[in-house]
Amino acid sequence: MKREGLYDNTRIVIVADHGANVDAKICPNQGEAQLPFRVEAFNPLLMAKDFHAHGTLATDASFMTNADVPSLLLEGIFDNPVHPFTGNAIMRDDERKQKIFVAGSGGWAPDAHNANTFKVGDWHSVHDSIFEPKNWKREMPE
């Protein structure tokens, strides 16, 4: 992209759908949360390079979800962008994200569930940092 002169005027976003289990030395508080899953599974890769960005890579530990990706892509390009099918606003809604809910499905394999519908097991909420055990609570959304 740089060789072709496209890098500077391009926004690049790379995102994964989920994280992976990592060594307990990296997340030493995992056991304190007493959760039925590893919190790293909810920490997917999200990398973004904005237009005309230069310099060294920076790490940002802001509380985000994959639902933030469309707003990252559209920020500064469209005023008040909307989803083309639903008409709903596409925006980063940090107020709505004060607490998010995580549904445990008991496994990823479709044959362990109801065809196209996953069986939901335990619900948990989390806010601020997924790596702080005190930020997790077993509860269902209202």
PyRosetta script that sets phi, psi and omega in degrees:
from pyrosetta import init, pose_from_sequence

init()
pose = pose_from_sequence("MKREGLYDNTRIVIVADHGANVDAKICPNQGEAQLPFRVEAFNPLLMAKDFHAHGTLATDASFMTNADVPSLLLEGIFDNPVHPFTGNAIMRDDERKQKIFVAGSGGWAPDAHNANTFKVGDWHSVHDSIFEPKNWKREMPE")
pose.set_psi(1, -40.0)
pose.set_omega(1, 179.3)
pose.set_phi(2, -65.3)
pose.set_psi(2, -43.8)
pose.set_omega(2, -178.0)
pose.set_phi(3, -61.2)
pose.set_psi(3, -34.1)
pose.set_omega(3, -178.9)
pose.set_phi(4, -88.9)
pose.set_psi(4, 0.1)
pose.set_omega(4, 178.3)
pose.set_phi(5, 77.6)
pose.set_psi(5, 21.6)
pose.set_omega(5, -177.5)
pose.set_phi(6, -102.2)
pose.set_psi(6, -15.1)
pose.set_omega(6, -170.9)
pose.set_phi(7, -64.0)
pose.set_psi(7, -47.4)
pose.set_omega(7, -175.1)
pose.set_phi(8, -64.5)
pose.set_psi(8, -37.6)
pose.set_omega(8, -177.0)
pose.set_phi(9, -99.3)
pose.set_psi(9, 32.3)
pose.set_omega(9, 179.6)
pose.set_phi(10, -128.7)
pose.set_psi(10, 135.1)
pose.set_omega(10, 171.3)
pose.set_phi(11, -96.2)
pose.set_psi(11, 130.7)
pose.set_omega(11, -178.4)
pose.set_phi(12, -122.0)
pose.set_psi(12, 128.9)
pose.set_omega(12, 176.2)
pose.set_phi(13, -130.0)
pose.set_psi(13, 128.4)
pose.set_omega(13, 176.7)
pose.set_phi(14, -121.6)
pose.set_psi(14, 125.3)
pose.set_omega(14, -177.1)
pose.set_phi(15, -138.8)
pose.set_psi(15, 143.1)
pose.set_omega(15, 175.4)
pose.set_phi(16, -102.8)
pose.set_psi(16, 160.2)
pose.set_omega(16, -179.4)
pose.set_phi(17, -84.0)
pose.set_psi(17, -20.7)
pose.set_omega(17, 178.2)
pose.set_phi(18, -160.1)
pose.set_psi(18, 165.0)
pose.set_omega(18, 176.8)
pose.set_phi(19, -89.0)
pose.set_psi(19, -161.6)
pose.set_omega(19, -179.6)
pose.set_phi(20, -142.3)
pose.set_psi(20, 157.2)
pose.set_omega(20, 175.2)
pose.set_phi(21, -66.8)
pose.set_psi(21, 135.0)
pose.set_omega(21, 178.8)
pose.set_phi(22, -125.1)
pose.set_psi(22, 175.1)
pose.set_omega(22, -178.9)
pose.set_phi(23, -58.5)
pose.set_psi(23, 138.6)
pose.set_omega(23, -179.0)
pose.set_phi(24, -62.3)
pose.set_psi(24, -20.5)
pose.set_omega(24, 177.9)
pose.set_phi(25, -66.6)
pose.set_psi(25, -27.0)
pose.set_omega(25, 179.5)
pose.set_phi(26, -76.8)
pose.set_psi(26, -36.4)
pose.set_omega(26, -179.6)
pose.set_phi(27, -122.2)
pose.set_psi(27, 72.9)
pose.set_omega(27, -172.2)
pose.set_phi(28, -67.6)
pose.set_psi(28, -18.8)
pose.set_omega(28, -177.0)
pose.set_phi(29, -88.6)
pose.set_psi(29, 2.5)
pose.set_omega(29, -175.6)
pose.set_phi(30, -52.3)
pose.set_psi(30, -45.6)
pose.set_omega(30, -178.0)
pose.set_phi(31, -64.3)
pose.set_psi(31, -31.0)
pose.set_omega(31, -179.4)
pose.set_phi(32, -64.5)
pose.set_psi(32, -30.5)
pose.set_omega(32, -177.3)
pose.set_phi(33, -75.0)
pose.set_psi(33, -20.3)
pose.set_omega(33, -178.6)
pose.set_phi(34, 49.9)
pose.set_psi(34, 50.5)
pose.set_omega(34, -179.6)
pose.set_phi(35, -98.7)
pose.set_psi(35, 152.2)
pose.set_omega(35, -180.0)
pose.set_phi(36, -82.9)
pose.set_psi(36, 17.6)
pose.set_omega(36, -179.7)
pose.set_phi(37, -152.6)
pose.set_psi(37, 166.0)
pose.set_omega(37, 175.7)
pose.set_phi(38, -89.3)
pose.set_psi(38, 130.1)
pose.set_omega(38, -176.1)
pose.set_phi(39, -65.6)
pose.set_psi(39, -22.8)
pose.set_omega(39, 179.8)
pose.set_phi(40, -62.4)
pose.set_psi(40, -22.7)
pose.set_omega(40, 177.6)
pose.set_phi(41, -64.5)
pose.set_psi(41, -18.4)
pose.set_omega(41, 179.9)
pose.set_phi(42, -104.8)
pose.set_psi(42, 23.7)
pose.set_omega(42, 179.5)
pose.set_phi(43, -126.6)
pose.set_psi(43, 68.2)
pose.set_omega(43, -177.7)
pose.set_phi(44, -74.2)
pose.set_psi(44, 159.5)
pose.set_omega(44, 176.3)
pose.set_phi(45, -65.7)
pose.set_psi(45, 133.4)
pose.set_omega(45, 172.4)
pose.set_phi(46, -140.9)
pose.set_psi(46, 112.7)
pose.set_omega(46, 179.3)
pose.set_phi(47, -121.5)
pose.set_psi(47, 137.2)
pose.set_omega(47, 180.0)
pose.set_phi(48, -139.4)
pose.set_psi(48, 136.5)
pose.set_omega(48, 172.5)
pose.set_phi(49, -123.5)
pose.set_psi(49, 121.3)
pose.set_omega(49, -177.7)
pose.set_phi(50, -86.2)
pose.set_psi(50, 169.0)
pose.set_omega(50, 176.6)
pose.set_phi(51, -53.6)
pose.set_psi(51, 135.6)
pose.set_omega(51, 174.5)
pose.set_phi(52, 57.9)
pose.set_psi(52, 23.5)
pose.set_omega(52, 178.4)
pose.set_phi(53, -78.1)
pose.set_psi(53, 139.1)
pose.set_omega(53, 178.7)
pose.set_phi(54, -140.5)
pose.set_psi(54, 165.6)
pose.set_omega(54, 176.1)
pose.set_phi(55, 106.9)
pose.set_psi(55, -167.3)
pose.set_omega(55, -177.2)
pose.set_phi(56, -81.7)
pose.set_psi(56, 160.1)
pose.set_omega(56, 177.8)
pose.set_phi(57, -66.9)
pose.set_psi(57, 144.5)
pose.set_omega(57, 177.9)
pose.set_phi(58, -123.2)
pose.set_psi(58, 146.5)
pose.set_omega(58, 176.9)
pose.set_phi(59, -104.4)
pose.set_psi(59, 135.7)
pose.set_omega(59, 179.5)
pose.set_phi(60, -128.7)
pose.set_psi(60, 119.5)
pose.set_omega(60, -177.6)
pose.set_phi(61, -98.9)
pose.set_psi(61, 26.2)
pose.set_omega(61, 178.2)
pose.set_phi(62, -59.4)
pose.set_psi(62, 146.6)
pose.set_omega(62, 178.8)
pose.set_phi(63, -71.9)
pose.set_psi(63, 111.7)
pose.set_omega(63, -176.9)
pose.set_phi(64, -138.3)
pose.set_psi(64, 163.6)
pose.set_omega(64, 173.3)
pose.set_phi(65, -130.5)
pose.set_psi(65, 171.1)
pose.set_omega(65, 176.7)
pose.set_phi(66, -61.5)
pose.set_psi(66, -21.8)
pose.set_omega(66, 178.4)
pose.set_phi(67, -67.0)
pose.set_psi(67, -12.3)
pose.set_omega(67, 177.3)
pose.set_phi(68, -80.3)
pose.set_psi(68, -14.0)
pose.set_omega(68, -174.7)
pose.set_phi(69, -60.0)
pose.set_psi(69, -48.3)
pose.set_omega(69, 179.5)
pose.set_phi(70, -57.7)
pose.set_psi(70, -39.7)
pose.set_omega(70, 179.4)
pose.set_phi(71, -69.3)
pose.set_psi(71, -33.7)
pose.set_omega(71, 175.6)
pose.set_phi(72, -63.1)
pose.set_psi(72, -41.6)
pose.set_omega(72, -178.9)
pose.set_phi(73, -67.4)
pose.set_psi(73, -37.2)
pose.set_omega(73, -172.7)
pose.set_phi(74, -94.3)
pose.set_psi(74, -10.9)
pose.set_omega(74, -176.6)
pose.set_phi(75, -56.2)
pose.set_psi(75, 126.1)
pose.set_omega(75, 178.1)
pose.set_phi(76, 79.6)
pose.set_psi(76, -2.8)
pose.set_omega(76, -180.0)
pose.set_phi(77, -99.3)
pose.set_psi(77, -46.0)
pose.set_omega(77, 179.9)
pose.set_phi(78, -122.5)
pose.set_psi(78, 141.8)
pose.set_omega(78, 171.3)
pose.set_phi(79, -83.8)
pose.set_psi(79, 127.7)
pose.set_omega(79, 177.7)
pose.set_phi(80, 50.7)
pose.set_psi(80, 58.6)
pose.set_omega(80, -179.9)
pose.set_phi(81, -65.6)
pose.set_psi(81, 148.1)
pose.set_omega(81, 178.0)
pose.set_phi(82, -126.7)
pose.set_psi(82, 152.4)
pose.set_omega(82, 176.3)
pose.set_phi(83, -66.3)
pose.set_psi(83, 128.8)
pose.set_omega(83, -174.1)
pose.set_phi(84, -65.6)
pose.set_psi(84, -23.7)
pose.set_omega(84, -178.2)
pose.set_phi(85, -98.0)
pose.set_psi(85, -36.0)
pose.set_omega(85, -176.8)
pose.set_phi(86, -97.3)
pose.set_psi(86, -22.9)
pose.set_omega(86, -175.6)
pose.set_phi(87, 78.7)
pose.set_psi(87, 1.1)
pose.set_omega(87, 178.9)
pose.set_phi(88, -74.0)
pose.set_psi(88, 146.9)
pose.set_omega(88, 178.5)
pose.set_phi(89, -64.2)
pose.set_psi(89, 140.5)
pose.set_omega(89, 174.0)
pose.set_phi(90, -104.3)
pose.set_psi(90, 106.7)
pose.set_omega(90, -178.2)
pose.set_phi(91, -155.5)
pose.set_psi(91, 157.1)
pose.set_omega(91, 173.0)
pose.set_phi(92, -79.2)
pose.set_psi(92, 116.8)
pose.set_omega(92, -176.8)
pose.set_phi(93, -111.1)
pose.set_psi(93, 83.8)
pose.set_omega(93, -176.2)
pose.set_phi(94, -65.1)
pose.set_psi(94, -27.5)
pose.set_omega(94, 178.3)
pose.set_phi(95, -67.3)
pose.set_psi(95, -43.0)
pose.set_omega(95, 179.3)
pose.set_phi(96, -66.1)
pose.set_psi(96, -23.8)
pose.set_omega(96, -176.1)
pose.set_phi(97, -94.6)
pose.set_psi(97, 18.2)
pose.set_omega(97, 176.8)
pose.set_phi(98, -57.6)
pose.set_psi(98, -31.4)
pose.set_omega(98, 178.1)
pose.set_phi(99, -149.4)
pose.set_psi(99, 132.4)
pose.set_omega(99, 174.7)
pose.set_phi(100, -115.7)
pose.set_psi(100, 160.0)
pose.set_omega(100, -178.8)
pose.set_phi(101, -111.9)
pose.set_psi(101, 140.7)
pose.set_omega(101, -179.9)
pose.set_phi(102, -119.7)
pose.set_psi(102, 124.7)
pose.set_omega(102, 178.6)
pose.set_phi(103, -101.6)
pose.set_psi(103, 124.0)
pose.set_omega(103, 175.2)
pose.set_phi(104, -83.9)
pose.set_psi(104, 133.9)
pose.set_omega(104, -177.5)
pose.set_phi(105, -107.6)
pose.set_psi(105, -5.6)
pose.set_omega(105, 179.5)
pose.set_phi(106, 78.9)
pose.set_psi(106, 1.2)
pose.set_omega(106, 178.5)
pose.set_phi(107, 155.9)
pose.set_psi(107, 157.8)
pose.set_omega(107, -174.9)
pose.set_phi(108, -95.5)
pose.set_psi(108, -19.9)
pose.set_omega(108, -173.1)
pose.set_phi(109, -71.7)
pose.set_psi(109, 125.8)
pose.set_omega(109, -179.3)
pose.set_phi(110, -57.3)
pose.set_psi(110, -33.0)
pose.set_omega(110, -178.0)
pose.set_phi(111, -70.4)
pose.set_psi(111, -9.2)
pose.set_omega(111, 176.2)
pose.set_phi(112, -90.9)
pose.set_psi(112, 2.2)
pose.set_omega(112, -176.0)
pose.set_phi(113, -127.4)
pose.set_psi(113, -164.4)
pose.set_omega(113, -179.4)
pose.set_phi(114, -94.6)
pose.set_psi(114, 72.8)
pose.set_omega(114, 179.3)
pose.set_phi(115, 55.5)
pose.set_psi(115, -102.6)
pose.set_omega(115, -176.5)
pose.set_phi(116, -94.9)
pose.set_psi(116, 5.6)
pose.set_omega(116, -178.5)
pose.set_phi(117, -122.8)
pose.set_psi(117, 120.7)
pose.set_omega(117, 179.1)
pose.set_phi(118, -77.2)
pose.set_psi(118, 139.1)
pose.set_omega(118, 172.6)
pose.set_phi(119, -75.5)
pose.set_psi(119, 127.2)
pose.set_omega(119, 179.2)
pose.set_phi(120, -92.3)
pose.set_psi(120, 128.8)
pose.set_omega(120, 176.8)
pose.set_phi(121, -95.6)
pose.set_psi(121, -116.0)
pose.set_omega(121, -179.4)
pose.set_phi(122, -77.3)
pose.set_psi(122, 143.0)
pose.set_omega(122, 172.5)
pose.set_phi(123, -103.9)
pose.set_psi(123, 143.8)
pose.set_omega(123, 174.0)
pose.set_phi(124, -137.2)
pose.set_psi(124, 151.1)
pose.set_omega(124, 172.4)
pose.set_phi(125, -111.9)
pose.set_psi(125, 155.5)
pose.set_omega(125, 176.9)
pose.set_phi(126, -148.7)
pose.set_psi(126, 149.5)
pose.set_omega(126, 177.5)
pose.set_phi(127, -140.8)
pose.set_psi(127, 161.8)
pose.set_omega(127, 177.4)
pose.set_phi(128, 57.5)
pose.set_psi(128, -91.0)
pose.set_omega(128, -178.2)
pose.set_phi(129, -119.1)
pose.set_psi(129, 130.6)
pose.set_omega(129, 178.0)
pose.set_phi(130, -70.6)
pose.set_psi(130, -16.0)
pose.set_omega(130, -175.5)
pose.set_phi(131, -88.4)
pose.set_psi(131, -1.7)
pose.set_omega(131, 176.4)
pose.set_phi(132, -100.1)
pose.set_psi(132, 113.2)
pose.set_omega(132, -177.8)
pose.set_phi(133, -54.3)
pose.set_psi(133, -35.0)
pose.set_omega(133, -177.9)
pose.set_phi(134, -67.4)
pose.set_psi(134, -14.8)
pose.set_omega(134, -179.2)
pose.set_phi(135, -83.8)
pose.set_psi(135, -7.2)
pose.set_omega(135, -179.3)
pose.set_phi(136, -100.1)
pose.set_psi(136, 143.3)
pose.set_omega(136, 177.7)
pose.set_phi(137, -147.6)
pose.set_psi(137, 138.0)
pose.set_omega(137, 177.1)
pose.set_phi(138, -81.9)
pose.set_psi(138, 110.6)
pose.set_omega(138, 179.5)
pose.set_phi(139, -163.5)
pose.set_psi(139, 155.3)
pose.set_omega(139, 177.5)
pose.set_phi(140, -98.3)
pose.set_psi(140, 154.1)
pose.set_omega(140, 173.2)
pose.set_phi(141, -67.8)
pose.set_psi(141, 152.4)
pose.set_omega(141, -179.9)
pose.set_phi(142, -76.4)
pose.dump_pdb("model.pdb")
